[in-house]
Each structure stands twice: as C-alpha cells, then as structure tokens.
Amino acid sequence: MIDISKYEAMAKFNLPSEEAAEIRENVDRLLREFSAIQHVDTEGTEPLMTVLDTFNIMREDIPSKHISRDDLLENAPAQYDGYFQVPII
C-alpha cells in the first residue's frame, strides 16, 4: 500500500483517517490497473511526440527589420526615461 502522508505534507493537507484510507485504496487500485502497461512489448517501437501526421507549421525564425527604440516610443501615449510609461496597477 502507498503511503500518502508525504503527499499530505507537500499539499499541506490534514486528511481525516477515513478519507486518507479511501484515497490510499483508490491510488493502489489505479497503480494495479496501470501496472499492465509495464508488460507491453515496446521493443523496436519509435517514441512518438504525437500520433498525428503533423509537421512544424511555424514560420522560420528569420530576423527582420529592426525598429529603433525612439521610433517605437514616438507613438507611445506616455514615456519615461526611454521606456513606455503605464498606469500603476
């Protein structure tokens, strides 16, 4: 059986013993059910990021024209010391 006390401490929970026992039983049941996956033969199987036939649809990261700070700040409604000035939140 799994000891959930360290998880209680990490989450700063103090579960009643009945709830802790129920959670322990559920976790143990899940671990038993998922243990079957350990016996699946994966020899020669390539790891996948996705099962879909997708490719990188993002554009290439190519540098483009640089805009100077002065040009950017020219349209700013407010600026201070070379930076955008925004309202205090």
N, C-alpha and C positions, 0 to 999 in steps of 0.2 A: 504494500500500500504506500501511496505517496504521502509525504509529509508536507502539508500546506502551510505550516506555521511560518516558514521563511517568506512565503508569498504574502501572508497576512502582515508580516512586519514590513515588507517592502511597500505594500499598499496602505500601511497604517490603518489596517482593519483589525477589529477585535470581534471575530465572529462567535456567536453562541455555539456551543459544542454540537447541537443538533444540525445547524447549518454547515459547520465545518465537516461533519461526518457525511452529510449529503453531497457536498462538493467533492470530498475525497472519493466517494463512491462513483460519482459521475466522471471524474478525471481518470480513475482506474479503468472504468468501462471504456472510455474513449481510447486510452492507451492500448487496451487489449484489442479493440476493434482495428485500430490503425497498425498494430503490430504485423498484420498480414501483409502489409506493403513491404516489409523488410524481406520477405521471402520471394518477391517478384524478381525474375531473372532479367537484369538490365545489361548483361554483357553485350558489347558491341553497339549499344544504343547511344547515339549522339545526344548530348544535352541540348535542350531547346529553351529559347527565351519565350517563344510563343508557338502555338500550333498553326497559326495562320501564315499564309504565304505573303508576308509583308516585307517591305524594304524601307530604308530611310527616306521619308518623303520631305525631309527638311532641306532647305537650300544649303548650298555650300557656304561656309563661313569665310566670305571674302571681304577684306576691308574696303570700305567705300570712302567717299569724300569726308574729310574731317571738318567739322564745324567749330569755329573758334568760340571760346567762352564769351567773348564780347558780343558776337553775333547772336548767341543764344540768349544772353541777358538783355539784349536790346528789346526783345518783345516781352520781357517779364514785367508783370504789373508792379512788383516791388523787388528790390535787390539791396543787399548789404554786403560790403566788403568782398565783392566778386562772387557772391552766392545768391541763389534765389531766397527771398525772404517770404516766409509763410506765416500765417497766424498761429499763435500759440494755442495748443490744444490741451 
